[in-house]
Amino acid sequence: MTIGSTSRVAVSACALCTAGLLALAPLSAAARTGSDPDAPGGPRAAAVRPALLYGSGTQVRPHRDAPRVPDVSALSWVVADTESGEVLAAHDAHRKLPPASTLKTLFALAVLPTLPGGIRHKVGNEELADVGAGSSLVGVREGQTYRVADLWRGVFLNSGNDAVHVLARLSGGWRFTATRMQAKARALGTLDTHVRSPDGYDTPGQVSSAYDLAVFGRAGLHNPDFARYCGTVEAKFPGGGGWSYDIQNTNRLLTGADGVEPYDGLVGVKNGYTSNAGNTLVAAAERGGRGLVVTVMNPQTGGGFAVYEEARALLDWGFAAAGRVEPVGSLDALRVRPRPGPDPAPATAAVVPDDEPGWSRTAAITGAAGLGAGAVAFVLRAKSGWLPRS
């Protein structure tokens, strides 16, 4: 792995492994306890029993004046409030299905906090060697130097599996990243997700659910960097030699591309498609001070753009149903309140604004997870000759 210029310091493999284990340890502990201090609203017990969402078919508890739930063809879907986490309605919410690129929401939750956006990295050929055939790509090239922020835009806008591979390499490697994602999923209380390929590429045994993806989307929107990236419509991507080219978000409900009418108030999150998963979408919108997150997985009729129209119908229903339905579950249902004690240390490193060339000051990192992320970041800086001068 090369970042910037030739390495100026030697870091033992043992030290790297130790840093990685330190970074992973808090997530593993959180996975065992079913809590995540970074989750929206903090750990809290659910007011509604989760059993209802495990039932088959459509689950809704309407008042007499509630609008009728739209008839959609997706195999599984969820409508939830982004602030409270209450699930307003759902259909086979915990059905395990291939997630396609909507799994990149979990990838971002696990990796974004560990890689400051201003870090520059020169891509080696080994980092792109295992990108799956037919993958969506943003155009990452061997030998080209990119900022981490450029790569994240490639992930969120173009769903670039090539960018995911490079970021995963920077954050500890492909298998380590999958393990970290799995731990993050469990920490958020999501039990349906099994990570095999961090980019969402069709892989045997890789599944998620509409419920889990709604949890990931909601959690992501509480991260300012995640929210900014997933809501970006257009950006420039480095093409080498000082020039760049335009990239556009593939979420047509956000951009209005290909004749899909953009949804008023949409703020993100992520779409996906593979031949095995079909079309999948996590969409979030805000209207009148209220936010909703919707997941739609694999519509069975209507063609390739049906996922957007079904999400639109569910969002419209969710806003119209405000105060007219009782929740059928909660996105916090499977997380439990941790035992009383001191607040856990944050598991994130300081994020550098995109317009900075690197770290302007040493990141303040606390706790075991912070030490792990800080050690990895320190190594990246040292290898590129970015250590502060004394």
C-alpha beads as a LAMMPS data file, in Angstrom:
LAMMPS data file: protein, C-alpha beads

390 atoms
389 bonds

1 atom types
1 bond types

-500.0 500.0 xlo xhi
-500.0 500.0 ylo yhi
-500.0 500.0 zlo zhi

Masses

1 110.0

Atoms # bond

1 1 1 0.000 0.000 0.000
2 1 1 1.405 3.374 -0.977
3 1 1 0.179 6.750 0.133
4 1 1 1.786 9.772 -1.499
5 1 1 5.551 9.372 -1.658
6 1 1 7.920 6.602 -0.605
7 1 1 7.566 5.358 2.967
8 1 1 9.773 7.199 5.455
9 1 1 9.023 5.060 8.458
10 1 1 8.892 1.338 9.005
11 1 1 5.882 0.039 10.854
12 1 1 5.851 -3.597 11.854
13 1 1 3.048 -5.879 10.794
14 1 1 2.485 -6.582 14.470
15 1 1 1.870 -2.894 15.189
16 1 1 -0.617 -2.667 12.347
17 1 1 -2.422 -5.748 13.582
18 1 1 -2.559 -4.289 17.090
19 1 1 -3.988 -1.015 15.773
20 1 1 -6.565 -2.919 13.775
21 1 1 -7.597 -5.027 16.745
22 1 1 -7.903 -1.928 18.917
23 1 1 -10.127 -0.341 16.303
24 1 1 -12.315 -3.423 16.043
25 1 1 -12.551 -4.290 19.746
26 1 1 -15.172 -1.685 20.739
27 1 1 -17.401 -2.717 17.851
28 1 1 -17.104 -6.364 18.845
29 1 1 -18.055 -5.480 22.401
30 1 1 -20.967 -3.402 21.164
31 1 1 -22.105 -6.290 18.998
32 1 1 -22.247 -8.522 22.041
33 1 1 -24.249 -6.017 24.068
34 1 1 -26.500 -4.947 21.201
35 1 1 -25.804 -1.263 21.776
36 1 1 -24.153 1.464 19.768
37 1 1 -23.394 4.837 21.337
38 1 1 -23.181 6.419 17.875
39 1 1 -26.711 5.416 16.891
40 1 1 -29.399 8.132 16.517
41 1 1 -30.833 9.238 19.817
42 1 1 -28.453 7.068 21.836
43 1 1 -29.176 3.562 23.125
44 1 1 -32.712 3.155 24.409
45 1 1 -35.257 0.409 24.781
46 1 1 -37.998 0.133 22.206
47 1 1 -41.529 1.075 23.157
48 1 1 -42.995 -1.470 20.736
49 1 1 -42.267 -5.165 20.768
50 1 1 -40.266 -6.241 17.718
51 1 1 -42.311 -9.421 17.150
52 1 1 -44.912 -7.706 14.980
53 1 1 -42.347 -6.886 12.299
54 1 1 -41.398 -10.550 12.059
55 1 1 -44.864 -11.405 10.836
56 1 1 -45.462 -12.054 7.159
57 1 1 -47.335 -9.668 4.926
58 1 1 -48.070 -5.987 5.470
59 1 1 -48.051 -4.659 9.023
60 1 1 -49.908 -1.390 9.759
61 1 1 -52.088 -0.131 12.635
62 1 1 -54.180 2.660 11.129
63 1 1 -56.632 5.027 12.775
64 1 1 -60.008 5.426 11.107
65 1 1 -58.895 8.503 9.175
66 1 1 -55.541 7.071 8.064
67 1 1 -54.782 6.917 4.325
68 1 1 -54.633 3.474 2.791
69 1 1 -51.183 1.927 2.424
70 1 1 -50.195 1.969 -1.264
71 1 1 -50.154 -1.282 -3.189
72 1 1 -46.517 -1.882 -4.105
73 1 1 -44.871 -4.937 -5.620
74 1 1 -41.580 -4.979 -3.681
75 1 1 -40.739 -8.213 -1.890
76 1 1 -39.989 -6.235 1.249
77 1 1 -40.342 -2.607 2.388
78 1 1 -40.310 -0.379 5.468
79 1 1 -41.511 3.155 6.240
80 1 1 -40.044 4.702 9.409
81 1 1 -39.656 8.046 11.143
82 1 1 -36.018 9.171 11.086
83 1 1 -36.229 11.049 14.384
84 1 1 -38.107 8.634 16.645
85 1 1 -37.234 5.438 14.778
86 1 1 -40.889 4.366 14.841
87 1 1 -41.863 2.037 12.001
88 1 1 -45.151 3.280 10.557
89 1 1 -45.739 0.343 8.233
90 1 1 -43.798 -2.529 6.743
91 1 1 -44.065 -5.576 4.526
92 1 1 -41.937 -8.629 5.373
93 1 1 -39.527 -6.260 7.097
94 1 1 -37.069 -8.950 8.208
95 1 1 -37.075 -11.000 5.019
96 1 1 -33.444 -11.724 4.172
97 1 1 -32.614 -10.610 0.635
98 1 1 -29.492 -9.625 -1.331
99 1 1 -28.960 -5.889 -0.715
100 1 1 -26.847 -4.917 -3.758
101 1 1 -25.189 -1.503 -3.354
102 1 1 -27.499 -0.382 -0.566
103 1 1 -25.028 -2.323 1.608
104 1 1 -22.600 0.543 0.962
105 1 1 -24.561 2.426 3.639
106 1 1 -23.168 -0.003 6.210
107 1 1 -19.721 0.227 4.614
108 1 1 -19.786 3.988 5.076
109 1 1 -21.011 3.729 8.684
110 1 1 -18.104 1.431 9.521
111 1 1 -15.305 3.127 7.566
112 1 1 -16.099 6.851 7.227
113 1 1 -15.056 7.762 10.787
114 1 1 -11.603 6.160 10.378
115 1 1 -10.438 7.945 7.196
116 1 1 -10.140 11.756 7.173
117 1 1 -11.262 13.200 3.857
118 1 1 -8.053 15.153 3.207
119 1 1 -5.722 12.122 3.098
120 1 1 -4.178 11.603 -0.345
121 1 1 -3.490 8.116 -1.626
122 1 1 -1.774 6.755 -4.724
123 1 1 -3.637 3.686 -5.966
124 1 1 -1.694 0.492 -6.567
125 1 1 -2.711 -2.181 -9.056
126 1 1 -3.309 -4.749 -6.305
127 1 1 -6.096 -2.601 -4.891
128 1 1 -8.202 -2.968 -8.043
129 1 1 -7.327 -6.574 -8.855
130 1 1 -10.356 -8.140 -7.205
131 1 1 -13.133 -5.803 -8.358
132 1 1 -15.962 -8.063 -9.505
133 1 1 -16.855 -8.434 -13.169
134 1 1 -19.700 -6.152 -14.210
135 1 1 -19.270 -3.911 -11.148
136 1 1 -20.368 -0.295 -11.221
137 1 1 -17.248 1.866 -11.415
138 1 1 -16.359 5.521 -10.961
139 1 1 -13.083 5.251 -12.868
140 1 1 -10.368 4.854 -10.231
141 1 1 -7.050 4.251 -11.994
142 1 1 -3.834 2.606 -10.952
143 1 1 -1.052 5.116 -10.286
144 1 1 -3.477 8.033 -9.819
145 1 1 -3.511 9.950 -6.529
146 1 1 -6.892 10.685 -4.975
147 1 1 -8.127 12.354 -1.839
148 1 1 -10.221 10.117 0.385
149 1 1 -13.079 12.598 -0.106
150 1 1 -12.911 11.984 -3.887
151 1 1 -13.215 8.257 -3.311
152 1 1 -16.234 8.706 -1.035
153 1 1 -17.977 10.745 -3.706
154 1 1 -17.234 7.889 -6.087
155 1 1 -18.899 5.489 -3.644
156 1 1 -22.026 7.534 -2.951
157 1 1 -22.657 9.061 -6.365
158 1 1 -21.445 6.434 -8.847
159 1 1 -21.700 3.449 -6.502
160 1 1 -18.104 2.750 -7.534
161 1 1 -16.937 -0.661 -6.392
162 1 1 -13.430 0.371 -7.425
163 1 1 -13.547 3.212 -4.874
164 1 1 -14.857 0.815 -2.215
165 1 1 -11.940 -1.534 -2.785
166 1 1 -9.395 1.245 -2.332
167 1 1 -11.070 2.604 0.818
168 1 1 -11.346 -0.900 2.263
169 1 1 -7.634 -1.430 1.647
170 1 1 -6.871 1.825 3.431
171 1 1 -9.019 0.870 6.411
172 1 1 -7.401 -2.501 7.078
173 1 1 -8.155 -4.746 4.123
174 1 1 -11.140 -6.461 2.542
175 1 1 -11.727 -9.129 5.183
176 1 1 -11.094 -6.765 8.088
177 1 1 -13.575 -4.288 6.604
178 1 1 -16.223 -6.996 6.222
179 1 1 -15.664 -8.006 9.848
180 1 1 -15.896 -4.397 10.994
181 1 1 -19.116 -3.931 9.020
182 1 1 -20.587 -7.054 10.580
183 1 1 -19.726 -5.792 14.065
184 1 1 -21.247 -2.398 13.283
185 1 1 -24.444 -4.058 12.078
186 1 1 -24.758 -6.025 15.312
187 1 1 -23.984 -2.939 17.395
188 1 1 -26.926 -1.198 15.744
189 1 1 -29.174 -4.135 16.640
190 1 1 -29.531 -5.443 13.086
191 1 1 -29.514 -9.227 12.975
192 1 1 -30.535 -9.975 9.367
193 1 1 -27.377 -8.665 7.699
194 1 1 -24.501 -10.964 6.781
195 1 1 -21.557 -9.259 5.085
196 1 1 -19.483 -11.165 2.568
197 1 1 -18.473 -8.424 0.114
198 1 1 -18.295 -4.828 1.462
199 1 1 -19.294 -3.307 -1.884
200 1 1 -22.617 -5.193 -2.067
201 1 1 -21.493 -7.378 -4.989
202 1 1 -23.541 -10.573 -5.309
203 1 1 -21.835 -13.142 -3.083
204 1 1 -23.272 -16.398 -1.702
205 1 1 -24.607 -15.885 1.803
206 1 1 -24.672 -12.090 1.645
207 1 1 -28.074 -10.792 2.736
208 1 1 -29.746 -7.928 4.545
209 1 1 -33.346 -6.812 5.057
210 1 1 -35.528 -3.781 4.571
211 1 1 -35.490 -3.288 8.343
212 1 1 -31.697 -3.408 8.628
213 1 1 -31.159 -1.106 5.659
214 1 1 -33.566 1.434 7.142
215 1 1 -31.521 1.333 10.352
216 1 1 -28.317 1.955 8.371
217 1 1 -29.837 4.808 6.396
218 1 1 -31.194 6.491 9.508
219 1 1 -27.891 6.139 11.360
220 1 1 -25.989 7.495 8.376
221 1 1 -28.067 10.652 8.189
222 1 1 -26.924 11.511 11.717
223 1 1 -23.319 11.592 10.442
224 1 1 -22.721 14.980 8.732
225 1 1 -20.222 13.549 6.236
226 1 1 -22.475 10.644 5.291
227 1 1 -25.437 13.012 4.929
228 1 1 -23.459 15.401 2.744
229 1 1 -22.154 12.692 0.427
230 1 1 -25.458 10.839 0.016
231 1 1 -27.298 14.078 -0.772
232 1 1 -24.803 15.311 -3.384
233 1 1 -26.289 15.426 -6.874
234 1 1 -23.185 16.155 -8.980
235 1 1 -19.439 16.357 -8.396
236 1 1 -16.090 16.360 -10.163
237 1 1 -13.907 13.258 -10.123
238 1 1 -10.155 13.399 -10.828
239 1 1 -9.208 12.047 -14.217
240 1 1 -5.445 12.534 -14.025
241 1 1 -3.142 15.185 -15.381
242 1 1 -5.016 17.969 -13.630
243 1 1 -8.337 17.412 -15.381
244 1 1 -11.548 15.993 -13.957
245 1 1 -14.911 14.805 -15.195
246 1 1 -18.488 15.127 -14.005
247 1 1 -20.176 12.358 -12.049
248 1 1 -23.863 12.302 -11.121
249 1 1 -25.680 10.516 -8.348
250 1 1 -27.346 7.354 -9.648
251 1 1 -30.279 7.852 -7.246
252 1 1 -32.817 9.095 -9.780
253 1 1 -35.279 10.083 -7.090
254 1 1 -32.668 12.656 -6.086
255 1 1 -31.519 13.784 -9.539
256 1 1 -34.606 13.401 -11.711
257 1 1 -32.567 11.573 -14.373
258 1 1 -34.068 9.293 -17.016
259 1 1 -37.517 10.793 -16.705
260 1 1 -37.944 9.983 -13.018
261 1 1 -39.476 12.981 -11.287
262 1 1 -37.283 14.091 -8.360
263 1 1 -38.907 13.792 -4.967
264 1 1 -39.502 17.066 -3.158
265 1 1 -37.535 17.103 0.084
266 1 1 -35.373 14.067 -0.674
267 1 1 -32.061 14.068 1.209
268 1 1 -30.552 10.728 0.031
269 1 1 -29.630 7.840 0.718
270 1 1 -28.527 4.990 -1.647
271 1 1 -29.789 2.849 -4.503
272 1 1 -28.503 -0.448 -5.821
273 1 1 -28.927 -3.132 -8.449
274 1 1 -27.560 -6.580 -9.188
275 1 1 -29.048 -9.413 -11.222
276 1 1 -29.577 -11.396 -8.019
277 1 1 -30.909 -8.591 -5.814
278 1 1 -32.928 -6.728 -8.419
279 1 1 -33.417 -3.021 -7.692
280 1 1 -33.033 -1.860 -4.107
281 1 1 -33.319 1.595 -2.566
282 1 1 -33.007 3.364 0.760
283 1 1 -34.569 6.831 0.450
284 1 1 -34.989 9.572 3.049
285 1 1 -36.933 12.818 2.805
286 1 1 -37.902 15.755 5.000
287 1 1 -41.081 17.803 4.886
288 1 1 -42.585 20.201 7.383
289 1 1 -40.005 19.443 10.027
290 1 1 -40.578 15.688 9.778
291 1 1 -38.266 13.070 8.316
292 1 1 -38.937 9.623 6.879
293 1 1 -36.720 6.808 5.719
294 1 1 -38.050 4.179 3.317
295 1 1 -36.519 0.926 2.122
296 1 1 -37.764 -0.831 -1.025
297 1 1 -36.310 -4.203 -2.040
298 1 1 -36.794 -5.866 -5.412
299 1 1 -40.079 -4.671 -6.976
300 1 1 -41.656 -7.434 -9.022
301 1 1 -43.420 -5.286 -11.617
302 1 1 -42.916 -1.996 -13.427
303 1 1 -39.400 -2.269 -14.817
304 1 1 -36.076 -0.861 -13.629
305 1 1 -37.444 2.447 -12.344
306 1 1 -40.311 0.949 -10.338
307 1 1 -38.165 1.051 -7.193
308 1 1 -38.280 4.861 -7.309
309 1 1 -42.015 5.086 -7.909
310 1 1 -42.775 2.622 -5.135
311 1 1 -40.510 4.544 -2.769
312 1 1 -42.291 7.741 -3.802
313 1 1 -45.682 6.218 -3.024
314 1 1 -44.500 5.011 0.381
315 1 1 -42.973 8.373 1.270
316 1 1 -46.168 10.166 0.248
317 1 1 -48.172 7.777 2.399
318 1 1 -45.816 8.206 5.355
319 1 1 -46.123 11.984 5.349
320 1 1 -49.914 11.806 4.941
321 1 1 -50.196 9.223 7.727
322 1 1 -48.465 11.390 10.346
323 1 1 -50.420 11.050 13.586
324 1 1 -52.924 8.692 11.992
325 1 1 -51.220 5.350 12.608
326 1 1 -49.794 3.558 15.597
327 1 1 -46.217 2.314 15.171
328 1 1 -45.783 -1.355 14.353
329 1 1 -42.194 -1.446 15.562
330 1 1 -39.058 0.573 16.077
331 1 1 -35.685 0.834 14.368
332 1 1 -34.265 0.805 17.907
333 1 1 -36.147 -2.348 18.898
334 1 1 -33.207 -4.737 18.931
335 1 1 -30.763 -2.396 20.638
336 1 1 -30.742 -2.474 24.418
337 1 1 -29.906 0.136 26.994
338 1 1 -26.339 -0.393 28.244
339 1 1 -25.636 -0.877 31.916
340 1 1 -25.249 2.314 33.963
341 1 1 -21.744 3.709 33.961
342 1 1 -19.543 6.342 32.346
343 1 1 -20.328 7.334 28.795
344 1 1 -18.387 5.267 26.258
345 1 1 -15.575 6.998 24.437
346 1 1 -16.406 7.992 20.853
347 1 1 -15.323 5.461 18.229
348 1 1 -14.473 8.079 15.639
349 1 1 -11.496 10.098 14.552
350 1 1 -11.679 13.783 13.693
351 1 1 -12.688 14.327 10.057
352 1 1 -10.790 16.863 7.981
353 1 1 -12.842 19.219 5.779
354 1 1 -12.654 18.280 2.095
355 1 1 -10.854 21.469 1.100
356 1 1 -7.842 20.788 3.317
357 1 1 -4.836 18.988 1.784
358 1 1 -4.318 16.834 4.879
359 1 1 -4.453 16.977 8.632
360 1 1 -4.005 20.534 9.838
361 1 1 -3.604 19.338 13.447
362 1 1 -3.286 16.091 15.305
363 1 1 -6.690 14.419 15.632
364 1 1 -7.873 14.080 19.196
365 1 1 -8.813 10.456 19.580
366 1 1 -9.986 8.884 22.796
367 1 1 -10.852 5.407 23.930
368 1 1 -9.756 2.066 22.552
369 1 1 -11.570 2.507 19.246
370 1 1 -10.082 5.951 18.898
371 1 1 -6.623 4.560 19.533
372 1 1 -7.139 1.997 16.801
373 1 1 -8.383 4.513 14.258
374 1 1 -5.683 6.970 15.282
375 1 1 -2.936 4.372 14.929
376 1 1 -4.055 3.477 11.432
377 1 1 -4.334 7.123 10.434
378 1 1 -0.917 7.873 11.969
379 1 1 0.649 5.123 9.913
380 1 1 -0.979 6.496 6.750
381 1 1 0.412 9.960 7.462
382 1 1 3.847 8.667 8.337
383 1 1 4.082 6.590 5.171
384 1 1 3.408 9.658 3.076
385 1 1 5.839 11.899 4.920
386 1 1 3.149 14.013 6.573
387 1 1 4.511 13.835 10.136
388 1 1 4.560 17.308 11.730
389 1 1 7.921 19.019 11.769
390 1 1 9.436 19.631 15.201

Bonds

1 1 1 2
2 1 2 3
3 1 3 4
4 1 4 5
5 1 5 6
6 1 6 7
7 1 7 8
8 1 8 9
9 1 9 10
10 1 10 11
11 1 11 12
12 1 12 13
13 1 13 14
14 1 14 15
15 1 15 16
16 1 16 17
17 1 17 18
18 1 18 19
19 1 19 20
20 1 20 21
21 1 21 22
22 1 22 23
23 1 23 24
24 1 24 25
25 1 25 26
26 1 26 27
27 1 27 28
28 1 28 29
29 1 29 30
30 1 30 31
31 1 31 32
32 1 32 33
33 1 33 34
34 1 34 35
35 1 35 36
36 1 36 37
37 1 37 38
38 1 38 39
39 1 39 40
40 1 40 41
41 1 41 42
42 1 42 43
43 1 43 44
44 1 44 45
45 1 45 46
46 1 46 47
47 1 47 48
48 1 48 49
49 1 49 50
50 1 50 51
51 1 51 52
52 1 52 53
53 1 53 54
54 1 54 55
55 1 55 56
56 1 56 57
57 1 57 58
58 1 58 59
59 1 59 60
60 1 60 61
61 1 61 62
62 1 62 63
63 1 63 64
64 1 64 65
65 1 65 66
66 1 66 67
67 1 67 68
68 1 68 69
69 1 69 70
70 1 70 71
71 1 71 72
72 1 72 73
73 1 73 74
74 1 74 75
75 1 75 76
76 1 76 77
77 1 77 78
78 1 78 79
79 1 79 80
80 1 80 81
81 1 81 82
82 1 82 83
83 1 83 84
84 1 84 85
85 1 85 86
86 1 86 87
87 1 87 88
88 1 88 89
89 1 89 90
90 1 90 91
91 1 91 92
92 1 92 93
93 1 93 94
94 1 94 95
95 1 95 96
96 1 96 97
97 1 97 98
98 1 98 99
99 1 99 100
100 1 100 101
101 1 101 102
102 1 102 103
103 1 103 104
104 1 104 105
105 1 105 106
106 1 106 107
107 1 107 108
108 1 108 109
109 1 109 110
110 1 110 111
111 1 111 112
112 1 112 113
113 1 113 114
114 1 114 115
115 1 115 116
116 1 116 117
117 1 117 118
118 1 118 119
119 1 119 120
120 1 120 121
121 1 121 122
122 1 122 123
123 1 123 124
124 1 124 125
125 1 125 126
126 1 126 127
127 1 127 128
128 1 128 129
129 1 129 130
130 1 130 131
131 1 131 132
132 1 132 133
133 1 133 134
134 1 134 135
135 1 135 136
136 1 136 137
137 1 137 138
138 1 138 139
139 1 139 140
140 1 140 141
141 1 141 142
142 1 142 143
143 1 143 144
144 1 144 145
145 1 145 146
146 1 146 147
147 1 147 148
148 1 148 149
149 1 149 150
150 1 150 151
151 1 151 152
152 1 152 153
153 1 153 154
154 1 154 155
155 1 155 156
156 1 156 157
157 1 157 158
158 1 158 159
159 1 159 160
160 1 160 161
161 1 161 162
162 1 162 163
163 1 163 164
164 1 164 165
165 1 165 166
166 1 166 167
167 1 167 168
168 1 168 169
169 1 169 170
170 1 170 171
171 1 171 172
172 1 172 173
173 1 173 174
174 1 174 175
175 1 175 176
176 1 176 177
177 1 177 178
178 1 178 179
179 1 179 180
180 1 180 181
181 1 181 182
182 1 182 183
183 1 183 184
184 1 184 185
185 1 185 186
186 1 186 187
187 1 187 188
188 1 188 189
189 1 189 190
190 1 190 191
191 1 191 192
192 1 192 193
193 1 193 194
194 1 194 195
195 1 195 196
196 1 196 197
197 1 197 198
198 1 198 199
199 1 199 200
200 1 200 201
201 1 201 202
202 1 202 203
203 1 203 204
204 1 204 205
205 1 205 206
206 1 206 207
207 1 207 208
208 1 208 209
209 1 209 210
210 1 210 211
211 1 211 212
212 1 212 213
213 1 213 214
214 1 214 215
215 1 215 216
216 1 216 217
217 1 217 218
218 1 218 219
219 1 219 220
220 1 220 221
221 1 221 222
222 1 222 223
223 1 223 224
224 1 224 225
225 1 225 226
226 1 226 227
227 1 227 228
228 1 228 229
229 1 229 230
230 1 230 231
231 1 231 232
232 1 232 233
233 1 233 234
234 1 234 235
235 1 235 236
236 1 236 237
237 1 237 238
238 1 238 239
239 1 239 240
240 1 240 241
241 1 241 242
242 1 242 243
243 1 243 244
244 1 244 245
245 1 245 246
246 1 246 247
247 1 247 248
248 1 248 249
249 1 249 250
250 1 250 251
251 1 251 252
252 1 252 253
253 1 253 254
254 1 254 255
255 1 255 256
256 1 256 257
257 1 257 258
258 1 258 259
259 1 259 260
260 1 260 261
261 1 261 262
262 1 262 263
263 1 263 264
264 1 264 265
265 1 265 266
266 1 266 267
267 1 267 268
268 1 268 269
269 1 269 270
270 1 270 271
271 1 271 272
272 1 272 273
273 1 273 274
274 1 274 275
275 1 275 276
276 1 276 277
277 1 277 278
278 1 278 279
279 1 279 280
280 1 280 281
281 1 281 282
282 1 282 283
283 1 283 284
284 1 284 285
285 1 285 286
286 1 286 287
287 1 287 288
288 1 288 289
289 1 289 290
290 1 290 291
291 1 291 292
292 1 292 293
293 1 293 294
294 1 294 295
295 1 295 296
296 1 296 297
297 1 297 298
298 1 298 299
299 1 299 300
300 1 300 301
301 1 301 302
302 1 302 303
303 1 303 304
304 1 304 305
305 1 305 306
306 1 306 307
307 1 307 308
308 1 308 309
309 1 309 310
310 1 310 311
311 1 311 312
312 1 312 313
313 1 313 314
314 1 314 315
315 1 315 316
316 1 316 317
317 1 317 318
318 1 318 319
319 1 319 320
320 1 320 321
321 1 321 322
322 1 322 323
323 1 323 324
324 1 324 325
325 1 325 326
326 1 326 327
327 1 327 328
328 1 328 329
329 1 329 330
330 1 330 331
331 1 331 332
332 1 332 333
333 1 333 334
334 1 334 335
335 1 335 336
336 1 336 337
337 1 337 338
338 1 338 339
339 1 339 340
340 1 340 341
341 1 341 342
342 1 342 343
343 1 343 344
344 1 344 345
345 1 345 346
346 1 346 347
347 1 347 348
348 1 348 349
349 1 349 350
350 1 350 351
351 1 351 352
352 1 352 353
353 1 353 354
354 1 354 355
355 1 355 356
356 1 356 357
357 1 357 358
358 1 358 359
359 1 359 360
360 1 360 361
361 1 361 362
362 1 362 363
363 1 363 364
364 1 364 365
365 1 365 366
366 1 366 367
367 1 367 368
368 1 368 369
369 1 369 370
370 1 370 371
371 1 371 372
372 1 372 373
373 1 373 374
374 1 374 375
375 1 375 376
376 1 376 377
377 1 377 378
378 1 378 379
379 1 379 380
380 1 380 381
381 1 381 382
382 1 382 383
383 1 383 384
384 1 384 385
385 1 385 386
386 1 386 387
387 1 387 388
388 1 388 389
389 1 389 390
